[in-house]
Amino acid sequence: MRIESPRRYTGDLVNLGQGLISRDIFTAPDIYDDELERVFARSWLFVGHESQVPNNEDYILSRTGEESVIFNRDRNGKLHVFLNNCRHRGMRVCRYDKGNSRKFMCPFHAWTYSDQGELIAVPKLDTGYHNELDRSKWGLIEARVYSYRGYVFACWDAETPDFETYLGDLRFYFDDYCELPDGSYGEWEAFGGILKWQMPCNWKFGAENFAGDFYHNPSHASVDQVILSPRRRDQTAGRLEAEYRRHAPGSYLPRAVVQG
């Protein structure tokens, strides 16, 4: 059996000077595996919006990387993000896309957890574990959670900086995204239920298309006309352009070309 050696990153995948990126970043399995460990496991990841769990004990299922997570609001109104895995044998403890519950019971051996992540019930605790199992040490694995303007993010790495420090200068763009047409910041609401798509591609295909929306205005013209007035759109474009120039004097909105 041939053991693949780890990829060594030498700067050839992304050439900022020429504005070129290699196709490998979209297709190479070893790069994707590295991203799961070195990017997704250490970053603040979007998991949902507060309006998706408006009531105490509401929950939805979300994802961080390839992991299923429970995003919920507990009985006291606190937001949590739990790894959707039983601490006993790793079975998913929640199989519904959304709901309202004070507890989550594993369907395999019925270990049961509260909406605050505590292990509250174990069958045969006396005969099977001789009452020696410390339930306080076997609750659901919980991520760090931060809500910014109602958008909820989770992070698994304790050494990653707090969310607002992590966001840095990108806070300007996040605030611009959340700003209403009249310039205010009201309450947003997610609606439409649970929608899912499966596409046989690397996650960066979606990220690239969303990041390119400013450049692809012609294909989104009808949406812009519904959401933003021409005056508002022009103001937003001018402000974004000015901000880009502040960060990189003499430059315009950056684009990259995929090279073969």
C-alpha positions in Angstrom: 0.0 0.0 0.0 1.3 3.4 -1.0 1.1 6.1 1.7 0.5 9.6 0.4 2.9 12.2 1.8 1.3 15.4 3.2 1.0 18.2 0.7 3.5 20.9 1.1 2.1 24.4 0.4 4.6 26.5 -1.5 2.5 29.4 -2.6 1.9 28.0 -6.1 -1.9 27.5 -5.6 -2.7 31.2 -5.3 -0.8 34.0 -7.1 -2.0 37.3 -5.7 0.4 39.3 -7.9 -1.0 37.9 -11.1 -4.6 37.3 -9.9 -4.4 33.6 -10.6 -5.6 30.5 -8.7 -5.1 26.9 -9.4 -8.0 24.5 -10.2 -6.6 22.2 -7.5 -8.1 24.3 -4.7 -11.5 23.3 -6.0 -10.9 19.6 -6.7 -7.9 18.1 -4.8 -9.1 15.8 -2.0 -6.0 16.3 0.2 -6.5 20.1 0.1 -10.1 19.6 1.2 -9.1 17.3 4.1 -6.6 19.9 5.2 -9.3 22.6 5.1 -11.6 20.6 7.3 -8.9 20.3 10.0 -7.0 23.6 9.6 -9.8 26.0 8.5 -13.3 24.7 9.5 -12.2 23.2 12.9 -10.6 26.5 13.9 -12.9 29.2 12.4 -16.1 30.9 13.5 -18.7 29.2 11.3 -22.3 30.4 10.6 -24.9 28.0 11.9 -28.2 29.9 11.8 -30.2 33.0 12.7 -31.8 33.7 16.0 -35.2 34.0 14.4 -35.0 30.3 13.5 -35.2 29.5 17.2 -37.6 32.2 18.4 -39.0 30.4 21.4 -37.4 28.7 24.4 -36.7 25.0 23.6 -36.7 25.6 19.8 -34.0 23.9 17.8 -32.8 23.4 14.2 -30.1 21.1 12.8 -27.2 22.8 11.1 -23.7 21.9 10.0 -20.1 23.0 10.7 -17.9 21.5 8.0 -19.2 18.0 7.6 -20.5 17.7 11.2 -24.1 17.8 12.1 -24.9 20.2 15.0 -27.9 21.1 17.1 -28.5 24.9 17.2 -31.0 25.6 20.0 -32.4 28.0 22.5 -32.7 26.4 25.9 -35.5 26.7 28.4 -33.9 29.8 29.8 -33.4 31.5 26.4 -29.7 30.8 26.1 -28.3 29.9 22.6 -26.3 26.7 22.2 -24.5 24.8 19.5 -23.9 21.1 20.3 -22.2 18.4 18.3 -25.1 16.1 17.2 -23.4 12.9 18.5 -24.2 10.8 21.6 -21.2 10.5 23.9 -21.8 6.8 24.2 -21.4 5.3 20.7 -21.5 8.4 18.5 -25.1 8.0 17.2 -27.0 11.2 16.3 -29.2 12.2 19.1 -31.5 14.4 17.0 -32.8 13.4 13.5 -35.4 16.1 12.9 -34.6 19.3 10.9 -36.3 21.5 13.5 -38.6 21.3 16.5 -39.2 22.2 20.1 -37.9 20.0 22.9 -36.4 20.0 26.4 -34.4 16.9 25.8 -32.7 14.8 23.1 -32.6 11.1 23.4 -30.2 8.8 21.5 -32.2 6.2 19.6 -29.4 3.6 20.0 -29.1 3.1 23.8 -31.4 5.9 25.0 -28.8 8.1 26.6 -30.8 11.4 27.1 -29.5 15.0 27.2 -31.2 18.2 28.3 -31.6 21.2 26.1 -28.6 22.6 28.0 -26.5 19.7 26.9 -26.4 17.8 30.2 -26.5 14.0 30.3 -29.7 13.5 32.4 -30.6 9.8 31.9 -28.7 6.6 31.3 -30.5 3.3 31.2 -29.2 0.7 33.7 -27.0 3.2 35.4 -26.9 1.0 38.5 -26.7 -2.5 37.0 -24.6 -1.6 33.9 -22.4 1.1 35.3 -22.6 0.3 39.1 -23.5 4.0 39.6 -19.9 4.9 38.8 -20.6 6.8 35.6 -20.2 10.6 36.3 -22.9 12.0 34.1 -21.6 15.6 34.6 -18.5 14.6 32.5 -20.5 13.1 29.6 -22.7 15.9 28.3 -23.0 16.9 24.6 -19.9 18.5 23.2 -20.6 22.2 23.0 -19.1 24.9 20.8 -18.4 28.5 21.6 -21.3 30.6 20.4 -21.6 34.3 19.4 -24.6 36.1 17.9 -23.9 39.2 15.8 -26.9 41.2 14.6 -28.9 38.0 15.0 -26.6 35.8 12.9 -25.2 33.0 15.1 -21.7 31.6 14.7 -20.0 28.7 16.4 -16.3 27.8 16.9 -14.8 24.6 18.3 -11.3 25.9 18.9 -10.7 27.4 22.4 -7.6 29.3 21.1 -9.4 31.1 18.3 -9.9 34.8 19.1 -13.3 36.1 20.1 -15.7 36.6 17.2 -15.4 40.4 16.8 -11.6 40.3 17.0 -11.7 37.4 14.4 -14.0 39.4 12.2 -11.6 42.4 12.0 -12.0 44.8 9.1 -14.6 42.5 7.5 -17.0 43.9 10.1 -17.6 46.8 7.8 -18.9 44.5 5.1 -21.0 42.5 7.5 -22.7 45.6 8.8 -23.3 46.8 5.2 -25.0 43.4 4.5 -27.2 43.8 7.5 -28.1 47.4 6.8 -31.7 48.0 5.7 -32.5 50.2 2.6 -33.2 53.2 4.9 -29.8 52.9 6.5 -31.1 51.5 9.8 -30.5 48.2 11.5 -33.8 46.5 12.3 -34.6 43.0 13.2 -34.1 40.4 10.4 -36.1 37.2 10.2 -35.3 33.9 8.4 -38.4 32.4 6.8 -39.3 29.7 4.2 -38.6 26.5 6.2 -35.7 24.1 5.7 -34.3 24.1 2.1 -31.6 21.7 1.1 -29.5 21.2 -2.1 -26.9 18.6 -2.7 -24.3 19.5 -5.3 -21.3 17.3 -6.3 -18.7 19.9 -5.9 -16.2 21.4 -3.4 -17.6 24.0 -1.0 -15.5 26.8 -2.6 -17.7 26.7 -5.8 -20.6 28.2 -3.8 -18.3 30.6 -1.9 -16.8 31.8 -5.1 -20.1 32.6 -6.7 -21.5 34.4 -3.7 -18.2 36.4 -3.4 -18.6 37.4 -7.0 -22.1 38.7 -6.8 -20.9 42.4 -6.7 -19.2 41.7 -10.0 -22.1 39.8 -11.6 -24.7 42.5 -11.2 -26.2 41.9 -14.7 -27.3 38.4 -13.8 -28.9 39.6 -10.5 -30.4 42.9 -11.8 -34.0 41.8 -11.2 -33.2 41.0 -7.5 -31.4 44.3 -7.0 -34.4 46.1 -8.4 -36.7 44.4 -5.9 -34.5 44.9 -2.8 -32.6 48.1 -3.5 -33.6 51.3 -5.2 -31.2 52.6 -7.9 -30.1 55.4 -5.6 -29.5 53.1 -2.7 -27.6 50.7 -5.0 -25.3 53.4 -6.2 -24.6 54.6 -2.7 -23.7 51.1 -1.6 -21.5 50.5 -4.6 -19.7 53.8 -4.0 -19.2 53.1 -0.3 -17.9 49.6 -0.9 -15.5 50.9 -3.6 -14.2 53.5 -1.2 -13.6 51.0 1.5 -11.7 48.7 -0.8 -9.5 51.6 -1.8 -8.9 52.4 1.9 -7.6 48.9 2.5 -5.6 48.7 -0.8 -4.9 52.1 -2.2 -5.1 52.3 -6.0 -7.0 49.0 -6.3 -10.6 48.2 -7.2 -12.8 45.3 -6.3 -10.5 42.2 -6.4 -11.1 39.4 -8.8 -9.2 36.2 -9.5 -8.9 34.1 -12.6 -8.8 30.3 -12.5 -5.9 29.0 -14.4 -5.8 25.5 -15.9 
